[in-house]
C-alpha cells in the first residue's frame, strides 16, 4: 500500500454544514417538498450525511424524513477481488421504499461503481417511484454513466489523488481532505 500525504483541506466544518444545507434545500425544491421522500445513506459516511440532511429538511419543511442505511458490499463488482476480506455491515431500512422518492446519499462520487452497486441493492428491496443521488463531493473520473442530482462540492482531482471525508460521528472532526500519493 502506498503512503499518502495530505495535499489540501477543501472543506472544514462550516463548509460542510453549508453544503449539507444547500443539498437539503435543493432536495425540498426539486421534489416540491418532502412528501414521499426517503433518504438512504451508503455505509458508512453516507449514513451520517443522510441523517444530517434529514435534520436540515426537518428544520426547513417541518417534516421528519425517514432515513435508512444500505450496505452495498455484496453488490460491488470487485467483491472477492480485494486482498482484504470485506467488512459486512447491516442494511437498515425500517420502511418500504415502494413508490417512494429515494435519495441515495454518499460522501464521494468517483467512478460511479459504488452508486451502481447501491442501485442493484436498492432494487432488491423494492420498487421506488424514482431514485436520486446526493453526494457531498463529486471528484469526477466516471467509469459508468452516473451523475449526482445534488452535489455539495465539485472537486476536480487527478487519479493519483484521493479524497477523504471525515465526519465527527465517525472521526471526531468534520473536514474533507485531498491526499496525494507519496509516489506521485
N, C-alpha and C positions, 0 to 999 in steps of 0.2 A: 504494500500500500504506500503510495507516495505521500510525502509530507505536504501539508498545505499551510500557507501563511495568510493572515488577514490582509486584504488589499484595501478595503474601504467599508465603512458602515454607511448604508444607503437609507436606512430608516431608523429613527430612535423611537422611544415610547410615544411621544406626541405625534410623530409622523405616522406611526402605525394606527394610533387612535383616529386620526383624521381620515386615513384610508378606509378604515372599517366603517366609520360614519358615512363616508361618501358611498361605499358599496351598499349600505343599508338603505340610504335614500334612493339610490338607483333601483334597487330591488322593489321597493314600495312604488316607485313611479312607473316602472315598466309593467308591473303586474296590477296596476290600478288598486293599490292597497295590498293587504297580505292575506286576504281570504283564500283559503285553499293552498297557501304556500307552506312548504315544509323545508327545513334545512337539513342536509345530511353531510356531515363532515367526514373527510377521509382521515383515517388514523395515520399519524397521531395529531399533528398540529392543526389539521383541518377541523378537527372536532372542537378545539378551543376557539378557533376563528369563528366557526358556526355559532357557538354559544355567545360569543361577543356580538356578532351580527344580530342574533336573535334578541339580545338585550337592547341593542340600539333600536331595532324595529319595534320593540315593545314601547320604548320611550317615544318614538315618532308616531306610531299608529295606535298605541293603547291596546294592542292585542298581543297575547303571548303566542309566538310562533313555535311549533314543535321542532325539536332538534334530535337527530339520530346520529349514530356513528357507524361507519361502514369500514370493514377490514377487507382490503382487496388482494391480500397476499396470494390466495389460491387462484386468483383470476389473472395474475401477471403473466406476460408472455415469456418472462425469463425465469419463471418458477422452476426450481430444480437445477438451474444452470449456475447459480451462485455458489461460491466456495463455502459460504457460511449458511447454516440452516436458517431459514426464515423464521421470524417470530410471529406466531399466530396470535391475534388479538380478537376480541369478540366484536361481532356486529351487533349493535344495539339500536334497533329501530322499533320502538314500542307503539307504533301507529301504522295504519295502512298507507301505502303510497299510491294505491289505485286511484286514478283520476285526479291526483294532486299535481300541483306545480312544484316540482322538486328542484331545489337549488343545491347542486353538489358544491362543496366548499373544500378547497385545498390551499396549502400555503404557497407552493411554487408550481407554475406550469412551465414545463421544459419540452420534452419530446412529444408529449401527448399520450404516452403509453399508460401512465397511471390513470388518466381520465378514461381511456378506452377500457381498462380493466374495471374501473368503477361503474361504467355503463353496463358492462356484462353482469357484474354483481347486482346492480340495481334491477335489471330486467328479470333476474331470478326471484326477486322479492315481490314483484307486482308490475302493473302497467300504469305508469304515471301519465297524466294528461300531457305534460311537457317536462323537459329537463333543461335546466340552465346551469352554467358553470360560473362560480365566483372564485377568484384567486387573489391572494394578497400580492404576489409578484408574478409577472409574465416575463420570462427571460428569453423567449424566442427559441430557435433551433428545433422547430416542429418536425417530427418524422411522420406524423399522421395528420389528416385534415381536421384538426380540432382547434377551436378558438374559445376564449373565455367571453362570457357575456358581461361580466363585471370584473374589473381589474383595479387593484389598489395602486400598483405602480408597474409601469412598463420599464424593464431594465435590460437594455441590450447588453449581452455578455459574449465572451468568447467561449468556445468549447473547452478551453483549458481552465476556465474559472468555474467555481461552484458557488451557489447561493444558499445560505443557511438562514432560516427564520428561527429566532429564539423567542419563546413566549414564557411569561412569568409562571404560568401554571406548570410548565414542564422544566424550564431552565432557570427560573428565578429572575429573568430580565426580559424586557421587550426590545428587540432590535432585529434588523436584517443586515447581514454582512455578506460581502463578496470575498471569497477566498481565491487565491491564486496557487496553482500547484508549485511546489518548490522546484520542480523540473522545468517550469515554463520560463 
